[in-house]
Amino acid sequence: MISYEIKKLKLDDCDKCSNIWDMENNPKMAKMFYDELASGNRITFI
C-alpha cells in the first residue's frame, strides 16, 4: 500500500501549484492565490 502525507503549503512552495493548474497562463489568478496565502486568507494542503 502506498503511503501519503498531507502538508500545509508553505508560501515558498506556492509555485508547486503549477503542477495542478497553469499559473503562467492565469497570472491574475496566480497573484490572487499568492496574495491570499501571504495574508493568511487561504490555507492550501498538498
N, CA, C and O atoms as CSV, one atom per row, in Angstrom:
chain,resi,resn,atom,element,x,y,z
A,1,MET,N,N,0.838,-1.180,0.000
A,1,MET,CA,C,0.000,0.000,0.000
A,1,MET,C,C,0.889,1.253,0.000
A,1,MET,O,O,1.889,1.309,0.715
A,2,ILE,N,N,0.522,2.236,-0.794
A,2,ILE,CA,C,1.283,3.477,-0.887
A,2,ILE,C,C,0.890,4.393,0.271
A,2,ILE,O,O,-0.287,4.522,0.610
A,3,SER,N,N,1.878,5.011,0.855
A,3,SER,CA,C,1.652,5.923,1.970
A,3,SER,C,C,1.710,7.365,1.474
A,3,SER,O,O,2.596,7.727,0.699
A,4,TYR,N,N,0.776,8.174,1.919
A,4,TYR,CA,C,0.726,9.579,1.544
A,4,TYR,C,C,0.796,10.450,2.783
A,4,TYR,O,O,0.442,10.024,3.882
A,5,GLU,N,N,1.261,11.682,2.587
A,5,GLU,CA,C,1.331,12.635,3.675
A,5,GLU,C,C,0.714,13.942,3.205
A,5,GLU,O,O,1.036,14.423,2.118
A,6,ILE,N,N,-0.154,14.513,3.997
A,6,ILE,CA,C,-0.778,15.791,3.678
A,6,ILE,C,C,-0.066,16.867,4.476
A,6,ILE,O,O,0.077,16.770,5.695
A,7,LYS,N,N,0.390,17.922,3.749
A,7,LYS,CA,C,1.122,19.011,4.385
A,7,LYS,C,C,0.484,20.340,4.006
A,7,LYS,O,O,-0.089,20.491,2.927
A,8,LYS,N,N,0.595,21.287,4.911
A,8,LYS,CA,C,0.159,22.651,4.637
A,8,LYS,C,C,1.154,23.291,3.679
A,8,LYS,O,O,2.364,23.219,3.896
A,9,LEU,N,N,0.650,23.917,2.622
A,9,LEU,CA,C,1.507,24.553,1.625
A,9,LEU,C,C,2.184,25.774,2.223
A,9,LEU,O,O,1.524,26.647,2.786
A,10,LYS,N,N,3.496,25.832,2.100
A,10,LYS,CA,C,4.264,26.994,2.550
A,10,LYS,C,C,4.296,28.016,1.424
A,10,LYS,O,O,4.227,27.653,0.250
A,11,LEU,N,N,4.396,29.258,1.770
A,11,LEU,CA,C,4.408,30.334,0.784
A,11,LEU,C,C,5.539,30.144,-0.219
A,11,LEU,O,O,5.371,30.428,-1.405
A,12,ASP,N,N,6.682,29.670,0.245
A,12,ASP,CA,C,7.832,29.446,-0.644
A,12,ASP,C,C,7.575,28.341,-1.666
A,12,ASP,O,O,8.247,28.278,-2.695
A,13,ASP,N,N,6.610,27.474,-1.387
A,13,ASP,CA,C,6.307,26.353,-2.272
A,13,ASP,C,C,5.094,26.609,-3.163
A,13,ASP,O,O,4.569,25.685,-3.784
A,14,CYS,N,N,4.660,27.837,-3.222
A,14,CYS,CA,C,3.471,28.195,-3.988
A,14,CYS,C,C,3.580,27.780,-5.456
A,14,CYS,O,O,2.579,27.406,-6.066
A,15,ASP,N,N,4.768,27.843,-6.018
A,15,ASP,CA,C,4.954,27.503,-7.430
A,15,ASP,C,C,4.677,26.033,-7.726
A,15,ASP,O,O,4.503,25.664,-8.888
A,16,LYS,N,N,4.633,25.193,-6.702
A,16,LYS,CA,C,4.307,23.777,-6.904
A,16,LYS,C,C,2.880,23.596,-7.399
A,16,LYS,O,O,2.542,22.547,-7.946
A,17,CYS,N,N,2.047,24.603,-7.213
A,17,CYS,CA,C,0.664,24.525,-7.677
A,17,CYS,C,C,0.586,24.539,-9.197
A,17,CYS,O,O,-0.447,24.183,-9.765
A,18,SER,N,N,1.656,24.944,-9.857
A,18,SER,CA,C,1.648,24.940,-11.313
A,18,SER,C,C,1.571,23.520,-11.866
A,18,SER,O,O,1.276,23.328,-13.046
A,19,ASN,N,N,1.836,22.528,-11.022
A,19,ASN,CA,C,1.647,21.132,-11.427
A,19,ASN,C,C,0.166,20.774,-11.485
A,19,ASN,O,O,-0.217,19.808,-12.144
A,20,ILE,N,N,-0.660,21.547,-10.799
A,20,ILE,CA,C,-2.095,21.280,-10.736
A,20,ILE,C,C,-2.856,22.149,-11.734
A,20,ILE,O,O,-3.742,21.664,-12.437
A,21,TRP,N,N,-2.509,23.429,-11.791
A,21,TRP,CA,C,-3.162,24.344,-12.737
A,21,TRP,C,C,-2.125,25.277,-13.334
A,21,TRP,O,O,-1.087,25.531,-12.723
A,22,ASP,N,N,-2.401,25.788,-14.523
A,22,ASP,CA,C,-1.447,26.577,-15.302
A,22,ASP,C,C,-1.361,28.003,-14.773
A,22,ASP,O,O,-2.149,28.871,-15.149
A,23,MET,N,N,-0.396,28.223,-13.902
A,23,MET,CA,C,-0.234,29.538,-13.284
A,23,MET,C,C,0.315,30.567,-14.276
A,23,MET,O,O,0.038,31.759,-14.142
A,24,GLU,N,N,1.084,30.123,-15.259
A,24,GLU,CA,C,1.658,31.052,-16.244
A,24,GLU,C,C,0.585,31.678,-17.128
A,24,GLU,O,O,0.662,32.860,-17.462
A,25,ASN,N,N,-0.410,30.889,-17.503
A,25,ASN,CA,C,-1.476,31.401,-18.366
A,25,ASN,C,C,-2.610,32.042,-17.578
A,25,ASN,O,O,-3.568,32.538,-18.172
A,26,ASN,N,N,-2.520,32.041,-16.262
A,26,ASN,CA,C,-3.517,32.669,-15.397
A,26,ASN,C,C,-2.825,33.561,-14.368
A,26,ASN,O,O,-2.951,33.323,-13.167
A,27,PRO,N,N,-2.095,34.585,-14.819
A,27,PRO,CA,C,-1.305,35.390,-13.877
A,27,PRO,C,C,-2.144,36.139,-12.844
A,27,PRO,O,O,-1.701,36.318,-11.709
A,28,LYS,N,N,-3.352,36.583,-13.215
A,28,LYS,CA,C,-4.198,37.283,-12.235
A,28,LYS,C,C,-4.609,36.331,-11.122
A,28,LYS,O,O,-4.577,36.684,-9.943
A,29,MET,N,N,-4.995,35.120,-11.510
A,29,MET,CA,C,-5.406,34.131,-10.514
A,29,MET,C,C,-4.209,33.699,-9.658
A,29,MET,O,O,-4.343,33.509,-8.450
A,30,ALA,N,N,-3.049,33.548,-10.285
A,30,ALA,CA,C,-1.841,33.150,-9.554
A,30,ALA,C,C,-1.464,34.212,-8.527
A,30,ALA,O,O,-1.086,33.882,-7.403
A,31,LYS,N,N,-1.564,35.490,-8.906
A,31,LYS,CA,C,-1.253,36.575,-7.972
A,31,LYS,C,C,-2.247,36.596,-6.821
A,31,LYS,O,O,-1.863,36.757,-5.663
A,32,MET,N,N,-3.533,36.432,-7.144
A,32,MET,CA,C,-4.565,36.411,-6.114
A,32,MET,C,C,-4.303,35.251,-5.137
A,32,MET,O,O,-4.385,35.422,-3.921
A,33,PHE,N,N,-3.991,34.080,-5.686
A,33,PHE,CA,C,-3.708,32.895,-4.887
A,33,PHE,C,C,-2.521,33.155,-3.958
A,33,PHE,O,O,-2.586,32.860,-2.764
A,34,TYR,N,N,-1.435,33.709,-4.510
A,34,TYR,CA,C,-0.238,34.008,-3.726
A,34,TYR,C,C,-0.540,35.033,-2.637
A,34,TYR,O,O,-0.144,34.854,-1.485
A,35,ASP,N,N,-1.238,36.104,-3.000
A,35,ASP,CA,C,-1.561,37.157,-2.029
A,35,ASP,C,C,-2.432,36.629,-0.896
A,35,ASP,O,O,-2.255,37.015,0.260
A,36,GLU,N,N,-3.374,35.747,-1.226
A,36,GLU,CA,C,-4.235,35.158,-0.192
A,36,GLU,C,C,-3.428,34.256,0.734
A,36,GLU,O,O,-3.654,34.256,1.944
A,37,LEU,N,N,-2.492,33.487,0.182
A,37,LEU,CA,C,-1.628,32.663,1.029
A,37,LEU,C,C,-0.783,33.538,1.946
A,37,LEU,O,O,-0.646,33.256,3.136
A,38,ALA,N,N,-0.212,34.615,1.372
A,38,ALA,CA,C,0.668,35.501,2.141
A,38,ALA,C,C,-0.077,36.198,3.273
A,38,ALA,O,O,0.480,36.393,4.354
A,39,SER,N,N,-1.330,36.574,3.034
A,39,SER,CA,C,-2.100,37.303,4.046
A,39,SER,C,C,-2.737,36.377,5.081
A,39,SER,O,O,-3.208,36.835,6.122
A,40,GLY,N,N,-2.749,35.079,4.793
A,40,GLY,CA,C,-3.382,34.121,5.715
A,40,GLY,C,C,-4.847,33.906,5.439
A,40,GLY,O,O,-5.524,33.222,6.207
A,41,ASN,N,N,-5.364,34.479,4.348
A,41,ASN,CA,C,-6.775,34.301,3.994
A,41,ASN,C,C,-7.029,33.003,3.235
A,41,ASN,O,O,-8.178,32.673,2.939
A,42,ARG,N,N,-5.974,32.269,2.919
A,42,ARG,CA,C,-6.111,30.997,2.219
A,42,ARG,C,C,-5.170,29.995,2.878
A,42,ARG,O,O,-4.025,30.319,3.193
A,43,ILE,N,N,-5.654,28.797,3.077
A,43,ILE,CA,C,-4.831,27.691,3.556
A,43,ILE,C,C,-4.978,26.582,2.532
A,43,ILE,O,O,-6.091,26.168,2.208
A,44,THR,N,N,-3.854,26.102,2.024
A,44,THR,CA,C,-3.867,25.064,0.995
A,44,THR,C,C,-3.028,23.900,1.475
A,44,THR,O,O,-1.974,24.082,2.085
A,45,PHE,N,N,-3.509,22.703,1.192
A,45,PHE,CA,C,-2.791,21.499,1.575
A,45,PHE,C,C,-2.368,20.745,0.329
A,45,PHE,O,O,-3.095,20.696,-0.663
A,46,ILE,N,N,-1.179,20.158,0.397
A,46,ILE,CA,C,-0.651,19.379,-0.715
A,46,ILE,C,C,-0.344,17.975,-0.246
A,46,ILE,O,O,0.113,17.147,-1.034
